[in-house]
Amino acid sequence: MTTETKKIPGKRARDRAATEAKLVAALETVILREGAEGLGVNKIADEAGVGKDLLYRYYGGLSGLITHWVTESTNWPTALELIGGDKDDFKALSDRDRIKRTFINYLRALRSRPVLVQIMAAQLMQPTELTLPFEKASAKISDELTEIVKEISSINVQRIASLSLILISSANYLAIRSTKQPVFYGLDLSSNASWHHIEGILEEIIDVYWDLDDKSAS
């Protein structure tokens, strides 16, 4: 066996990795350009400049490619990211500040992931079997975050369930709105200053809720 022949398996692995990277990049490009509703095997293959047979060979189809994209931690916020990346630091905060940090980091995580926001819009407007992997990932993050809060916080998870519903729904809507019609209620959602203002409003809402809840408990 020649040296050249021995190198073939390694070359194939590199070729596959390069093709997979092209397919993932094409997935993101199509979503940003046309929304998740524009996804299709032929369109992604054409964008990547590869044969669609390779998409089926490596991922089993479009759903498999999407599932692969979801499992990449940089594409989807993790519970650890939402608490700031350090459990000990999170534990040192007051319960009120833990909630503030979590929701502000969630808002920032959405803003830093425009592809994810486009997918969320598709989940809302045109749910299909292709959006199922994203729904599963969302549920997984929620479960992880709940476990972290239970593990290192005195917060009663049920106590903040209603607050979480309102704040997460608001964050999701504003993030989606920023990609479709960015001017909302006098705010330009394409502006960093507007999002800084929204973070301040979020903190005020948490403060008011917390103070009212404390009074009702006393």
C-alpha positions as CSV (number, residue, x, y, z in Angstrom):
1,M,0.0,0.0,0.0
2,T,1.4,3.4,-1.0
3,T,1.7,6.4,1.2
4,E,-0.8,8.1,-1.1
5,T,-3.4,5.4,-0.6
6,K,-3.0,5.5,3.2
7,K,-3.9,9.2,3.2
8,I,-7.2,8.7,1.4
9,P,-9.3,8.0,4.6
10,G,-8.0,11.2,6.2
11,K,-8.7,13.2,3.0
12,R,-12.3,11.8,2.9
13,A,-12.9,12.9,6.5
14,R,-11.6,16.4,5.7
15,D,-13.8,16.5,2.5
16,R,-16.9,15.4,4.6
17,A,-16.2,18.0,7.3
18,A,-15.9,20.7,4.6
19,T,-19.1,19.6,2.9
20,E,-21.0,19.5,6.2
21,A,-19.7,23.1,7.0
22,K,-21.0,24.2,3.6
23,L,-24.4,22.7,4.2
24,V,-24.7,24.3,7.7
25,A,-23.7,27.6,6.3
26,A,-26.2,27.3,3.5
27,L,-28.9,26.4,6.0
28,E,-28.2,29.6,7.9
29,T,-28.0,31.7,4.7
30,V,-31.3,30.5,3.4
31,I,-33.0,31.1,6.7
32,L,-31.7,34.7,7.0
33,R,-32.6,35.5,3.4
34,E,-36.0,33.8,3.1
35,G,-37.0,32.7,6.6
36,A,-37.4,29.1,7.8
37,E,-40.4,28.7,5.4
38,G,-37.9,29.0,2.5
39,L,-36.0,25.9,3.5
40,G,-35.8,23.0,1.0
41,V,-33.3,20.3,0.2
42,N,-32.6,21.6,-3.3
43,K,-32.3,25.2,-2.2
44,I,-29.7,24.3,0.5
45,A,-27.7,22.0,-1.8
46,D,-27.6,24.7,-4.5
47,E,-26.6,27.3,-2.0
48,A,-23.8,25.0,-0.6
49,G,-22.7,24.1,-4.1
50,V,-22.9,20.4,-3.4
51,G,-25.1,17.5,-4.6
52,K,-28.3,17.0,-2.6
53,D,-27.3,13.3,-2.3
54,L,-24.6,14.4,0.2
55,L,-27.2,16.1,2.4
56,Y,-29.1,12.9,2.6
57,R,-26.0,10.8,3.1
58,Y,-24.7,12.9,6.0
59,Y,-27.9,13.9,7.7
60,G,-30.6,11.7,6.3
61,G,-32.5,14.7,5.0
62,L,-33.4,18.3,5.9
63,S,-34.8,17.4,9.3
64,G,-31.5,15.7,10.2
65,L,-29.5,18.8,9.1
66,I,-31.8,21.0,11.3
67,T,-31.4,18.7,14.3
68,H,-27.6,18.8,13.8
69,W,-27.8,22.6,13.8
70,V,-29.9,22.7,16.9
71,T,-27.4,20.5,18.8
72,E,-24.6,22.9,18.3
73,S,-24.3,24.8,21.6
74,T,-23.4,28.0,19.9
75,N,-26.6,28.0,17.9
76,W,-29.0,27.6,20.8
77,P,-28.7,29.2,24.2
78,T,-27.9,26.8,27.0
79,A,-29.2,27.1,30.6
80,L,-25.7,27.8,31.7
81,E,-25.4,30.7,29.3
82,L,-28.6,32.2,30.6
83,I,-27.3,32.2,34.2
84,G,-24.1,33.9,33.1
85,G,-21.8,30.9,32.7
86,D,-20.8,30.5,36.4
87,K,-23.1,28.7,38.9
88,D,-21.1,30.0,41.9
89,D,-21.4,33.5,40.8
90,F,-25.1,33.0,40.1
91,K,-25.6,31.5,43.5
92,A,-24.0,34.6,45.1
93,L,-26.7,36.9,43.7
94,S,-30.0,37.7,45.4
95,D,-33.1,35.8,44.1
96,R,-34.3,39.0,42.5
97,D,-31.0,39.6,40.7
98,R,-30.8,35.9,39.6
99,I,-34.1,36.4,37.8
100,K,-33.0,39.7,36.3
101,R,-29.8,38.1,35.0
102,T,-31.5,35.1,33.5
103,F,-34.1,37.1,31.6
104,I,-31.7,39.8,30.4
105,N,-29.3,37.1,29.2
106,Y,-32.2,35.4,27.4
107,L,-33.0,38.6,25.6
108,R,-29.3,39.1,24.6
109,A,-29.1,35.4,23.5
110,L,-31.9,36.0,21.1
111,R,-30.4,39.1,19.7
112,S,-27.1,37.4,19.0
113,R,-28.8,34.6,17.1
114,P,-30.7,36.0,14.1
115,V,-31.1,32.6,12.5
116,L,-32.7,31.3,15.7
117,V,-35.2,34.2,15.7
118,Q,-36.2,33.5,12.1
119,I,-36.9,29.9,13.1
120,M,-39.0,31.0,16.1
121,A,-41.0,33.1,13.7
122,A,-41.6,30.1,11.6
123,Q,-42.6,28.1,14.6
124,L,-45.2,30.7,15.4
125,M,-46.6,31.4,11.9
126,Q,-46.0,28.1,10.0
127,P,-45.2,25.2,12.3
128,T,-44.2,22.1,10.4
129,E,-42.3,18.8,11.1
130,L,-39.2,20.8,10.3
131,T,-39.7,23.0,13.4
132,L,-40.1,20.1,15.8
133,P,-36.4,19.9,16.6
134,F,-36.5,23.5,17.7
135,E,-39.5,22.9,20.0
136,K,-37.7,19.9,21.6
137,A,-34.5,22.1,22.1
138,S,-36.6,24.8,23.7
139,A,-38.2,22.4,26.1
140,K,-34.8,20.9,27.0
141,I,-33.4,24.4,27.9
142,S,-36.4,25.1,30.0
143,D,-35.9,21.8,31.9
144,E,-32.2,22.5,32.4
145,L,-32.8,26.0,33.7
146,T,-35.5,24.7,36.1
147,E,-33.0,22.2,37.5
148,I,-30.3,24.8,37.9
149,V,-32.6,27.1,39.8
150,K,-33.8,24.2,42.0
151,E,-30.2,23.2,42.7
152,I,-28.6,26.5,43.7
153,S,-31.5,28.9,44.5
154,S,-34.1,29.4,47.1
155,I,-36.5,30.6,44.5
156,N,-39.8,28.7,44.4
157,V,-40.0,27.8,40.7
158,Q,-43.8,28.1,40.8
159,R,-43.6,31.6,42.2
160,I,-42.0,32.9,39.0
161,A,-43.9,30.8,36.5
162,S,-46.4,33.5,35.6
163,L,-43.7,36.2,35.5
164,S,-41.6,33.9,33.2
165,L,-44.6,33.4,30.8
166,I,-45.0,37.2,30.3
167,L,-41.3,38.1,30.1
168,I,-40.3,35.2,27.7
169,S,-43.3,35.8,25.5
170,S,-42.5,39.5,25.3
171,A,-38.8,38.8,24.6
172,N,-39.7,36.3,21.8
173,Y,-42.2,38.7,20.2
174,L,-39.8,41.7,20.3
175,A,-37.0,39.6,18.8
176,I,-39.2,38.3,16.0
177,R,-40.6,41.8,15.4
178,S,-37.1,43.2,15.0
179,T,-36.6,41.0,12.0
180,K,-39.9,41.8,10.3
181,Q,-41.0,45.3,11.3
182,P,-38.4,46.8,13.6
183,V,-40.2,50.0,14.6
184,F,-42.5,49.2,17.5
185,Y,-44.2,51.5,20.0
186,G,-41.8,54.3,19.1
187,L,-38.7,52.1,19.5
188,D,-36.3,51.2,16.7
189,L,-35.6,47.5,17.4
190,S,-32.6,47.6,15.1
191,S,-30.9,50.0,17.6
192,N,-28.8,48.9,20.5
193,A,-30.0,51.9,22.5
194,S,-33.6,50.6,22.2
195,W,-32.7,47.2,23.5
196,H,-30.8,48.8,26.4
197,H,-34.0,50.7,27.2
198,I,-36.0,47.4,27.0
199,E,-33.6,45.7,29.4
200,G,-34.2,48.6,31.9
201,I,-38.0,48.1,31.5
202,L,-37.6,44.4,32.1
203,E,-35.7,45.1,35.4
204,E,-38.4,47.5,36.5
205,I,-41.1,44.9,35.9
206,I,-39.2,42.3,37.9
207,D,-38.7,44.9,40.8
208,V,-42.4,45.8,40.8
209,Y,-43.5,42.1,40.7
210,W,-41.0,41.1,43.4
211,D,-42.1,44.0,45.7
212,L,-45.8,43.2,45.3
213,D,-45.2,39.5,45.8
214,D,-43.1,40.1,49.0
215,K,-45.9,42.3,50.4
216,S,-48.6,39.7,49.7
217,A,-46.4,37.0,51.4
218,S,-45.9,39.1,54.5
